[in-house]
Amino acid sequence: MGLWFSQKRRGVFVLLVVLVLSFLLLTYEVRFSSERVMLPKRLAMWAATPFLRALHSISTSLASLRDNYIDLRQARREALSLKEEVNRLRWEKISLSEAKRENERLRRLLQLQENIPRSTIAARVIGKDPSNWFRSILIDKGARQRVDRNAAVLCPQGLVGRVIEVMERSSRVQLITDPNFAAGALIQRSRVGGIAVGEVGPTCRLKFLPQDAEIQVGDLVLTSGLGGLTPKGIPIGTIAAIDKKKDALYQEAQVLPRVDLFRIEEVLILAERPRSEIQWREE
């Protein structure tokens, strides 16, 4: 009985405490109703503020990361686009440079064509001898374009060689550096004549020059027109060295070709047998 009474008193005490607290809270709410902020709300806000701040910080960071990612993707797309544009402009520059060089070569070839008093055929080089010192080239004109065997082949710098093989749509040209090539030649300054032949390497050799002939390094060597295979007056090259022996009947000279045979791209083929001298005009 005493235990039950004690528990009853304890319950009444707890009830009284709850009632008092409720009264105080109601009084506080009524008294500060003008501020429209209740104590529980303040307590809740005070407890939630760190979490709200952390959530805001995380949200801000995520938004910043998202914006940075979007900006990065956009910058990457722009960089790729700029790179493609740069590559396109580079190729365009190369193409324009090649077109300019080709136009210059064709202009000089056209000027040469106008200076030659007979019909000619313009051709492109489409193949070269793969040996170290190549002896022939392949051009894109043949029997269909009426290319003749043994026709002289020229370019604006001078003599290239002669046609030795004619096919339907292409021809093979023997270069002046081929050891089997030979053509009548003369030195422009002294008018001394000889025969220009090819030799192994990038040069030619001028043979059968009289021992008393006046020859100087740098003299220009032209075709003489003898033999009927090449017209007279086409530059072959310049004297690079003189080989004169006391006991020999003739002296010889090494000739450096005027034409850069390693870089030749377009040529002119004489369509008729030569009958007169070509009046060569220096570029």
ChimeraX attribute file (.defattr): number of C-alpha atoms within 10 A of each C-alpha:
attribute: neighborCount
match mode: 1-to-1
recipient: residues
	/A:1	5
	/A:2	7
	/A:3	8
	/A:4	9
	/A:5	10
	/A:6	10
	/A:7	11
	/A:8	11
	/A:9	12
	/A:10	12
	/A:11	12
	/A:12	11
	/A:13	12
	/A:14	11
	/A:15	12
	/A:16	12
	/A:17	12
	/A:18	12
	/A:19	12
	/A:20	12
	/A:21	12
	/A:22	12
	/A:23	12
	/A:24	12
	/A:25	15
	/A:26	12
	/A:27	12
	/A:28	13
	/A:29	16
	/A:30	12
	/A:31	10
	/A:32	12
	/A:33	11
	/A:34	8
	/A:35	8
	/A:36	10
	/A:37	11
	/A:38	16
	/A:39	13
	/A:40	10
	/A:41	11
	/A:42	11
	/A:43	11
	/A:44	11
	/A:45	13
	/A:46	11
	/A:47	11
	/A:48	12
	/A:49	12
	/A:50	11
	/A:51	12
	/A:52	12
	/A:53	11
	/A:54	12
	/A:55	12
	/A:56	12
	/A:57	12
	/A:58	12
	/A:59	12
	/A:60	12
	/A:61	12
	/A:62	12
	/A:63	12
	/A:64	12
	/A:65	12
	/A:66	12
	/A:67	12
	/A:68	12
	/A:69	12
	/A:70	12
	/A:71	12
	/A:72	12
	/A:73	12
	/A:74	12
	/A:75	12
	/A:76	12
	/A:77	12
	/A:78	12
	/A:79	12
	/A:80	12
	/A:81	12
	/A:82	12
	/A:83	12
	/A:84	12
	/A:85	12
	/A:86	12
	/A:87	12
	/A:88	12
	/A:89	12
	/A:90	12
	/A:91	12
	/A:92	12
	/A:93	12
	/A:94	12
	/A:95	12
	/A:96	12
	/A:97	12
	/A:98	12
	/A:99	12
	/A:100	12
	/A:101	12
	/A:102	14
	/A:103	12
	/A:104	12
	/A:105	18
	/A:106	17
	/A:107	13
	/A:108	16
	/A:109	20
	/A:110	14
	/A:111	14
	/A:112	21
	/A:113	21
	/A:114	12
	/A:115	13
	/A:116	15
	/A:117	13
	/A:118	15
	/A:119	12
	/A:120	20
	/A:121	15
	/A:122	21
	/A:123	20
	/A:124	15
	/A:125	19
	/A:126	14
	/A:127	13
	/A:128	17
	/A:129	11
	/A:130	10
	/A:131	8
	/A:132	9
	/A:133	16
	/A:134	18
	/A:135	25
	/A:136	24
	/A:137	23
	/A:138	20
	/A:139	23
	/A:140	18
	/A:141	23
	/A:142	20
	/A:143	15
	/A:144	11
	/A:145	15
	/A:146	14
	/A:147	24
	/A:148	20
	/A:149	18
	/A:150	19
	/A:151	20
	/A:152	25
	/A:153	24
	/A:154	26
	/A:155	23
	/A:156	26
	/A:157	21
	/A:158	22
	/A:159	25
	/A:160	30
	/A:161	28
	/A:162	26
	/A:163	25
	/A:164	16
	/A:165	17
	/A:166	21
	/A:167	14
	/A:168	13
	/A:169	14
	/A:170	21
	/A:171	24
	/A:172	22
	/A:173	26
	/A:174	24
	/A:175	23
	/A:176	28
	/A:177	28
	/A:178	21
	/A:179	16
	/A:180	12
	/A:181	17
	/A:182	21
	/A:183	23
	/A:184	22
	/A:185	27
	/A:186	25
	/A:187	25
	/A:188	17
	/A:189	12
	/A:190	13
	/A:191	15
	/A:192	17
	/A:193	22
	/A:194	25
	/A:195	18
	/A:196	29
	/A:197	22
	/A:198	21
	/A:199	18
	/A:200	13
	/A:201	13
	/A:202	19
	/A:203	19
	/A:204	27
	/A:205	26
	/A:206	26
	/A:207	19
	/A:208	16
	/A:209	21
	/A:210	17
	/A:211	16
	/A:212	9
	/A:213	13
	/A:214	12
	/A:215	21
	/A:216	16
	/A:217	13
	/A:218	13
	/A:219	16
	/A:220	21
	/A:221	28
	/A:222	26
	/A:223	28
	/A:224	26
	/A:225	21
	/A:226	16
	/A:227	10
	/A:228	14
	/A:229	18
	/A:230	29
	/A:231	21
	/A:232	22
	/A:233	21
	/A:234	25
	/A:235	26
	/A:236	28
	/A:237	25
	/A:238	22
	/A:239	22
	/A:240	18
	/A:241	16
	/A:242	16
	/A:243	12
	/A:244	16
	/A:245	11
	/A:246	8
	/A:247	8
	/A:248	10
	/A:249	11
	/A:250	17
	/A:251	21
	/A:252	22
	/A:253	23
	/A:254	21
	/A:255	27
	/A:256	21
	/A:257	25
	/A:258	19
	/A:259	19
	/A:260	12
	/A:261	20
	/A:262	11
	/A:263	8
	/A:264	15
	/A:265	17
	/A:266	19
	/A:267	22
	/A:268	22
	/A:269	24
	/A:270	25
	/A:271	19
	/A:272	14
	/A:273	15
	/A:274	18
	/A:275	14
	/A:276	14
	/A:277	16
	/A:278	18
	/A:279	12
	/A:280	17
	/A:281	11
	/A:282	9
	/A:283	8
